[in-house]
């Protein structure tokens, strides 16, 4: 986790940085992965939000966020609550 550059961390934690992808009722669909992949190609950092109630437990949510990172070949910069921030070098 410490190999994330300071400028990426700053960008990820900026209050102005908006969510650009939502995980809705359909969950981790191929379309969601395709969209995240496309966003990661066009911009360095992507912020996603998972709808409340999709995953109840905190540990399970973390596992889902890590699975997304693995499938998109991205780095999970931060995950708080239902929001995760991904970066692809």
C-alpha positions in Angstrom: 0.0 0.0 0.0 2.9 2.3 0.6 3.9 2.2 -3.1 1.2 4.6 -4.0 2.6 8.0 -5.0 1.8 11.0 -2.8 0.1 12.9 -5.7 -2.3 9.9 -6.3 -3.1 9.8 -2.6 -3.8 13.6 -2.6 -6.0 13.3 -5.6 -7.9 10.3 -4.1 -8.6 12.1 -0.8 -9.6 15.5 -2.3 -13.1 16.4 -1.3 -13.8 17.7 -4.8 -13.0 14.2 -6.3 -16.4 12.8 -7.4 -17.7 9.3 -7.7 -17.7 8.3 -11.3 -19.1 4.7 -11.1 -21.8 3.2 -9.0 -22.3 -0.5 -8.2 -26.1 -1.0 -8.2 -28.5 -3.9 -7.9 -26.8 -5.9 -10.7 -23.7 -6.0 -8.5 -20.3 -7.0 -10.0 -21.5 -7.4 -13.6 -19.3 -7.6 -16.7 -20.7 -4.2 -17.7 -19.5 -2.7 -14.4 -16.0 -4.2 -14.9 -15.9 -3.0 -18.5 -16.9 0.5 -17.5 -14.3 0.6 -14.7 -11.6 -0.6 -17.0 -12.5 2.1 -19.6 -12.4 4.8 -16.9 -9.1 3.6 -15.6 -7.7 3.8 -19.1 -8.8 7.4 -19.6 -8.0 8.7 -16.1 -5.5 7.6 -13.5 -7.9 7.5 -10.5 -11.5 6.3 -10.3 -13.8 6.6 -7.3 -16.7 4.1 -7.1 -19.6 3.8 -4.7 -21.4 0.6 -3.8 -25.1 0.9 -3.1 -26.0 0.5 0.5 -27.3 -3.0 1.3 -25.5 -4.6 -1.5 -22.9 -6.1 0.9 -23.8 -5.9 4.6 -20.6 -6.8 6.5 -17.5 -4.6 6.5 -15.1 -7.5 5.9 -17.2 -8.8 2.9 -17.2 -5.3 1.4 -13.4 -5.1 1.7 -13.2 -8.5 -0.1 -15.4 -7.2 -2.9 -13.3 -4.1 -3.3 -10.1 -6.2 -3.4 -11.7 -8.6 -6.0 -12.6 -5.6 -8.2 -8.9 -4.4 -8.0 -7.7 -7.9 -8.9 -10.0 -8.2 -11.9 -9.3 -4.8 -13.3 -5.5 -4.9 -12.6 -5.8 -1.8 -10.5 -4.6 -0.8 -7.1 -7.1 -0.2 -4.3 -5.9 3.2 -3.0 -8.5 3.5 -0.2 -11.8 2.1 0.9 -14.1 3.8 3.4 -17.6 2.6 3.9 -19.3 2.0 0.6 -16.7 4.0 -1.4 -13.5 2.7 -2.9 -10.8 4.5 -4.9 -8.8 2.7 -7.6 -5.6 3.7 -9.4 -3.8 2.0 -12.3 -0.2 2.9 -12.9 
